[in-house]
């Protein structure tokens, strides 16, 4: 499929990251992240306006500083999204996050990938694979979500875990690679935890 480097990036094809349009869009996002990261935590209205501009929509999302992302416009978050300090989101491909999701400090969500062949990698070619995160997901401190994965609803990912494959709904997942270790009950019934 032909198209601009941006179209190729978003659709998951190999693309040139140093394309002029993409560089300009990353610089815009970096400028907004810098402004957000330099804004006093008590300046809530200013922070909210910067978050809305970065995500290209009106949202009730709250993002603590420091925060970093590549583009912002590929990050779609649902209601009551919260990102704690030190999160990094590489949104070269779309990242869709459901309602009531929380990121603990230091979480990394990365759609970006590079060729394994060193000659291809040196050419500047790279790729990105979309990430989907369901509703009511909590990613623990320093968890990493890798390109192309889907995390189901009501998933808790343990601190330091690395998500390399899809995770089923209603589970606690830990490790590197992250795997389900427990099934969660629905409707707050703690007696049904497996």
C-alpha positions in Angstrom: 0.0 0.0 0.0 1.4 3.3 -1.0 0.8 6.6 0.8 2.5 9.2 2.9 4.9 8.1 5.6 2.3 9.1 8.2 -0.3 6.9 6.5 2.1 4.0 6.4 3.0 4.5 10.0 -0.6 4.5 11.2 -1.5 1.4 9.1 1.4 -0.7 10.5 3.6 -0.7 7.4 7.3 0.1 7.3 7.8 3.8 7.2 10.6 6.5 7.5 10.4 8.1 10.9 12.5 11.0 9.8 9.9 12.1 7.2 9.5 15.9 7.4 5.8 15.8 8.4 6.4 13.2 11.1 9.3 15.1 12.6 7.2 18.3 12.7 4.3 16.4 14.4 6.7 14.8 17.0 8.2 18.3 17.7 4.7 19.7 18.3 3.9 16.8 20.8 7.3 17.3 22.5 6.6 21.0 22.9 3.2 20.3 24.5 4.7 17.6 26.8 7.4 20.1 27.8 4.8 22.7 28.6 2.8 20.2 30.6 5.9 19.0 32.5 6.8 22.6 33.3 3.4 23.6 34.6 2.8 23.7 38.3 0.6 20.8 39.5 -1.8 23.3 41.1 -2.5 25.0 37.8 -5.2 22.6 36.9 -7.0 24.6 34.2 -3.7 25.1 32.3 -2.7 21.5 32.7 -6.2 20.4 31.5 -6.0 22.6 28.4 -2.5 21.2 27.5 -3.7 17.6 28.0 -6.7 18.3 25.7 -4.5 19.9 23.1 -2.0 17.0 23.2 -4.8 14.4 22.9 -6.6 16.5 20.2 -10.0 16.3 22.1 -11.9 17.4 25.1 -11.3 14.8 27.8 -11.5 14.3 31.6 -8.1 12.5 31.4 -5.5 13.5 34.0 -1.8 13.1 33.4 0.9 13.7 36.0 4.3 15.1 35.1 6.6 14.1 33.7 4.9 12.6 30.7 6.2 11.9 27.2 4.5 10.8 24.0 5.4 10.8 20.3 2.3 12.3 18.7 -0.6 12.5 21.1 -3.3 12.3 18.3 -2.9 8.5 18.1 -3.7 8.1 21.8 -7.5 7.6 22.4 -8.5 7.4 26.0 -11.9 6.7 27.5 -13.5 8.4 30.6 -11.6 8.7 33.8 -8.1 8.0 32.4 -5.2 8.6 34.8 -1.5 8.4 34.2 0.8 8.7 37.2 4.3 10.3 37.1 6.9 9.2 34.6 4.8 7.5 31.9 5.9 7.3 28.3 3.6 6.5 25.4 5.0 5.9 22.0 1.9 6.3 19.9 3.1 5.8 16.4 0.2 3.5 15.7 -3.2 4.0 17.3 -3.5 3.2 21.1 -7.1 2.8 22.2 -7.6 2.8 26.0 -11.0 2.2 27.5 -12.8 3.8 30.5 -11.5 3.9 34.1 -8.0 3.0 33.2 -5.0 3.8 35.4 -1.3 3.8 34.7 1.0 3.6 37.7 4.4 5.5 37.8 6.8 4.6 35.0 4.5 2.7 32.7 5.7 2.4 29.1 3.2 1.8 26.2 5.1 1.4 22.9 3.6 0.8 19.5 7.0 1.4 17.8 9.3 -1.3 16.6 12.5 -1.6 14.5 13.7 -4.2 12.0 16.0 -6.9 13.4 18.3 -6.7 10.4 21.0 -4.0 11.2 21.1 -2.7 7.6 17.4 -2.2 7.5 17.4 -0.6 11.0 20.2 1.8 10.0 18.1 2.9 6.9 15.6 4.6 9.2 12.8 2.2 8.4 10.6 1.3 11.3 7.1 0.0 12.0 4.3 0.4 14.5 1.6 -1.9 15.7 -1.6 -0.8 17.4 -2.4 -1.5 21.0 -5.8 -1.9 22.5 -6.5 -1.7 26.3 -10.0 -2.5 27.6 -12.0 -0.9 30.3 -11.1 -0.9 34.0 -7.4 -1.8 33.4 -4.7 -1.0 35.9 -1.1 -1.2 34.7 1.3 -1.5 37.7 4.5 0.6 38.2 7.1 0.2 35.5 4.9 -2.2 33.4 5.7 -2.2 29.7 3.2 -2.9 27.0 4.8 -3.9 23.7 3.5 -3.3 20.1 0.5 -5.1 18.8 -1.1 -6.4 22.0 -4.6 -6.3 23.3 -5.4 -6.3 27.0 -9.0 -7.3 27.9 -11.4 -5.5 30.3 -10.7 -5.7 34.1 -7.1 -6.7 33.8 -4.5 -5.8 36.4 -0.9 -6.0 35.2 1.6 -6.4 38.0 4.5 -4.0 38.6 7.5 -4.5 36.3 5.7 -6.9 34.0 6.3 -6.9 30.3 3.2 -7.5 28.1 4.3 -9.1 24.9 1.1 -11.0 24.0 -2.7 -10.5 24.4 -4.0 -10.8 28.0 -7.5 -12.1 28.6 -10.2 -10.1 30.5 -10.7 -10.4 34.2 -7.2 -11.5 35.1 -4.2 -10.5 37.1 -1.1 -10.9 34.9 2.5 -10.7 36.0 6.0 -11.5 34.8 8.2 -11.1 31.8 6.4 -12.0 29.6 3.2 -11.2 31.5 0.9 -14.2 32.0 -2.4 -14.6 33.8 -1.9 -15.9 37.4 -5.4 -15.3 38.8 -8.9 -14.9 37.5 -10.9 -11.9 39.0 -14.5 -12.0 40.0 -16.9 -9.4 38.6 -19.2 -7.1 40.5 -16.8 -6.7 43.5 -17.4 -10.3 44.7 -14.1 -10.8 46.4 -15.0 -14.3 47.6 -14.9 -15.5 44.0 -11.3 -14.6 43.4 -9.5 -17.7 42.0 
